[in-house]
């Protein structure tokens, strides 16, 4: 049945895979984010310490880091259907069991461990392990559309979830979300395959050719590098692997440091709660067209320049925040929102494409999963380090200054990794041929 559908829609089936990823990201990533909505009523009900309760989210984040390499190996062996369905089961179980909470460790086990484990499979890491196989010329555009599901989901789903919490309680909202995740994502992810060749298709919906290897070699720049059978053991002995790890660590350090501390900072410099909340939502809204535009641009000019534009977006947003220290300024607030959303969130459009173009092969999952340990580590350390520097100095300036440094370091590291010197994007390839 599935192969018949693929034969009738050869060009479009890759976009069916993108649509499944879009919905999966919209639900899967935002189900983890929903912890911030459950957090206040859980505190009100049980009166537990804030740090103890919030630690469940951090615990889930670290679970994601620990599981990333294992997830990559499982993807290499079993493919996306197995990985995604395991993620759905884990996440749905966490959301359905969380309402039975009576002790703090219950939150760690459900909204922390189970939802965290599910989110790494359903989110950026899991999708980046197979989506690059479906596209070559349009890889950046396809992945940016899939990943924009996170922004659309946060705009649509989170307000509805908050409304249900206010109308009923957090338990009912958690049950509802768990059922939606299970009922929607279990059948959808049965449509997935690891690569188009499994259905007799080629990447980008092109006609199947007698020598599939010729398609894979068409955009190769460094034939000696591509000829290597890249295992994790070989990859970690290269400078490129560690430049990628450093670049991803720095990029997510900057991303999550501002995401966590932005609202509190804006309130402290004099903005009211409405403006501070609007800014957080507006960043996600601006990120949707920004991701798609930068993903398409990366197919024309390369991945390195787009990663640099993304880190530039975060750098500008930090500079705008520092300039707000003397008091509220709506133009600076707008600049911060646009820079962070339109440019900064564009990092996700190439986060899967960059390592794929360097280490593509049968062991790519294990390699990418290991790189994501560094990325998730940056996302976990960024908010903590920024808060710790504020506690020591009484100011956000040192933490924001450190994040600016990581923006520059991240851009430099991805330039040194140089995916464009291994495989050319479609725009560069066409110019080279002419």
MARTIMAR-763858 format. One line per 8 residues: number of its first residue (from 1); for each residue x, y, z of C-alpha. Coordinates in steps of 0.02 Angstrom, whole numbers. Example, Ala and Ser with C-alpha at 12.3 -4.5 7.8 and 13.67 -1.06 7.14 Angstrom:
1) 615:-225:390  684:-53:357
// end
This chain:
1) 0:0:0  138:121:48  245:81:-104  91:103:-214  62:276:-141  244:317:-171  233:262:-353  80:371:-383
9) 159:521:-296  346:502:-328  388:687:-316  273:722:-171  314:578:-56  468:665:13  354:809:61  236:685:144
17) 384:637:253  415:822:288  231:846:335  239:699:457  396:775:534  312:945:545  165:876:645  279:766:751
25) 389:915:795  238:1026:831  173:901:959  331:815:1018  441:966:1056  301:1071:1129  241:929:1240  409:946:1328
33) 393:1136:1331  222:1115:1412  313:1080:1575  323:1270:1598  132:1275:1598  114:1129:1719  247:1199:1835  147:1338:1923
41) -7:1233:1966  103:1089:2025  193:1211:2142  26:1281:2202  -43:1108:2237  105:1028:2326  207:1174:2391  371:1091:2342
49) 531:1193:2323  545:1279:2155  719:1212:2122  668:1034:2164  516:1041:2050  601:1133:1906  741:1006:1915  627:880:1831
57) 639:980:1669  828:992:1681  834:806:1718  735:771:1559  855:881:1461  1004:782:1523  914:619:1484  903:683:1304
65) 1091:708:1299  1129:536:1369  1010:449:1248  1065:540:1090  1208:421:1040  1101:267:1077  959:342:976  1076:367:829
73) 1133:185:833  952:127:843  909:233:692  1053:156:595  990:-19:635  800:-6:642  751:153:549  635:299:589
81) 472:204:614  541:107:763  628:260:837  478:375:817  350:252:883  458:217:1036  467:405:1061  278:421:1048
89) 249:281:1173  374:355:1296  305:532:1284  122:480:1291  157:368:1442  242:511:1533  97:631:1502  -35:502:1547
97) 53:447:1707  102:621:1769  -73:658:1839  -48:513:1962  92:612:2046  100:617:2235  289:633:2263  425:739:2179
105) 511:587:2104  351:548:2009  373:711:1911  555:665:1876  502:494:1812  356:554:1704  377:734:1642  565:717:1660
113) 624:543:1608  482:480:1497  437:644:1412  622:689:1395  662:521:1315  515:540:1197  562:716:1148  739:670:1093
121) 665:542:973  524:653:908  622:817:907  772:892:818  888:745:852  773:608:792  714:700:636  892:750:586
129) 943:567:582  840:523:427  763:679:347  925:729:257  916:565:160  757:621:71  827:780:-5  990:841:-81
137) 952:997:-184  811:1053:-67  882:984:94  889:1150:187  714:1202:134  637:1033:176  714:1024:348  672:1204:390
145) 489:1174:346  486:1018:455  570:1107:601  455:1259:586  322:1144:658  395:1185:829  355:1369:809  181:1338:738
153) 145:1213:876  198:1334:1012  87:1471:941  -66:1357:922  -49:1220:1052  23:1305:1206  -113:1440:1223  -247:1307:1204
161) -163:1200:1336  -152:1348:1454  -336:1384:1427  -379:1204:1473  -272:1213:1630  -367:1369:1683  -536:1291:1638  -505:1121:1720
169) -336:1079:1799  -159:1027:1749  -200:842:1766  -339:848:1637  -228:949:1521  -88:821:1538  -205:676:1501  -276:767:1351
177) -104:805:1281  -47:626:1306  -198:559:1211  -172:684:1068  11:634:1053  -32:448:1046  -184:456:932  -104:577:809
185) 76:519:799  62:328:806  -24:311:635  67:458:554  241:392:589  200:225:508  221:319:343  407:348:373
193) 554:261:291  739:294:319  777:338:138  678:354:-26  768:206:-107  669:90:7  514:140:-94  599:142:-263
201) 621:331:-260  767:452:-269  802:605:-161  706:764:-208  576:657:-300  691:631:-449  666:478:-561  755:321:-502
209) 917:296:-599  1016:138:-638  1162:195:-530  1097:274:-369  1277:305:-317  1295:429:-459  1160:537:-380  1248:530:-213
217) 1414:579:-294  1344:722:-398  1374:857:-268  1535:786:-195  1681:907:-183  1804:803:-80  1797:628:-154  1933:560:-41
225) 1837:614:115  1671:543:53  1753:377:6  1789:342:190  1667:229:281  1637:350:425  1609:259:588  1597:350:754
233) 1772:290:801  1844:364:640  1742:524:653  1799:570:828  1979:563:770  1948:706:648  1956:892:682  1792:916:589
241) 1697:815:719  1760:923:861  1732:1085:767  1551:1029:742  1535:985:926  1605:1155:977  1496:1248:853  1338:1160:912
249) 1383:1184:1096  1407:1371:1070  1251:1392:964  1135:1309:1091  1221:1396:1237  1172:1563:1160  997:1502:1110  940:1434:1278
257) 1026:1566:1385  920:1704:1308  764:1597:1297  764:1559:1483  819:1729:1551  741:1849:1425  572:1872:1510  646:1900:1684
265) 772:2024:1614  640:2125:1522  535:2137:1680  688:2196:1779  729:2335:1655  553:2404:1664  441:2318:1537  270:2261:1598
273) 217:2079:1599  115:2099:1440  263:2163:1337  380:2032:1410  259:1890:1370  224:1962:1197  410:1964:1158  429:1780:1200
281) 283:1730:1089  332:1849:949  505:1769:938  425:1600:901  308:1679:774  450:1769:685  550:1608:687  430:1516:571
289) 460:1619:411  640:1649:465  679:1463:474  599:1426:305  684:1573:218  856:1533:289  834:1348:250  799:1391:68
297) 944:1515:67  1062:1380:132  1022:1276:-23  1083:1422:-128  1234:1494:-37  1288:1354:81  1264:1298:260  1409:1394:339
305) 1346:1569:294  1171:1528:358  1240:1462:522  1339:1624:537  1179:1724:504  1092:1626:642  1228:1660:770  1228:1843:712
313) 1043:1849:754  1076:1794:933  1224:1911:947  1116:2060:894  978:2008:1014  1102:2006:1159  1171:2177:1109  993:2246:1103
321) 957:2174:1275  1114:2254:1347  1064:2420:1271  899:2406:1365  985:2417:1534  944:2602:1548  758:2574:1525  622:2510:1408
329) 633:2550:1223  507:2473:1103  619:2493:948  757:2395:1037  629:2265:1092  571:2245:912  752:2229:855  785:2095:985
337) 629:1996:934  665:2004:747  850:1964:763  818:1816:877  668:1748:783  703:1782:599  891:1750:605  930:1657:767
345) 798:1522:749  864:1492:574  1001:1385:652  878:1241:655  863:1244:465  1042:1180:446  1071:1088:610  1036:920:526
353) 1108:961:355  1283:1013:412  1341:850:493  1247:747:362  1349:824:222  1512:788:314  1483:613:385  1343:542:276
361) 1343:353:276  1276:197:361  1344:249:532  1285:430:525  1157:406:664  1288:363:795  1397:510:739  1257:638:740
369) 1191:574:907  1363:600:984  1376:777:914  1206:815:990  1274:773:1162  1381:930:1146  1233:1029:1078  1117:979:1220
377) 1258:1011:1343  1269:1190:1279  1081:1208:1295  1088:1147:1475  1242:1246:1530  1193:1412:1447  1045:1454:1560  1134:1391:1716
385) 1295:1488:1683  1200:1647:1642  1101:1634:1803  1256:1591:1905  1350:1743:1837  1200:1851:1882  1201:1782:2058  1386:1822:2077
393) 1384:1996:2000  1204:2057:2019  1197:2090:1832  1154:1998:1673  1292:2089:1577  1430:1958:1610  1317:1814:1559  1256:1902:1403
401) 1435:1948:1361  1486:1765:1377  1343:1716:1261  1402:1843:1132  1573:1761:1140  1495:1590:1110  1401:1660:959  1565:1712:879
409) 1650:1549:927  1506:1446:857  1509:1534:688  1699:1513:677  1688:1328:722  1561:1288:585  1666:1381:457  1814:1272:509
417) 1708:1114:495  1672:1171:316  1532:1056:255  1537:1150:89  1711:1081:57  1642:904:68  1478:922:-27  1414:1072:-125
425) 1236:1135:-105  1128:1150:-261  1161:1336:-285  1350:1315:-274  1345:1160:-382  1250:1245:-524  1373:1391:-524  1520:1272:-526
433) 1447:1177:-676  1422:1335:-776
// end
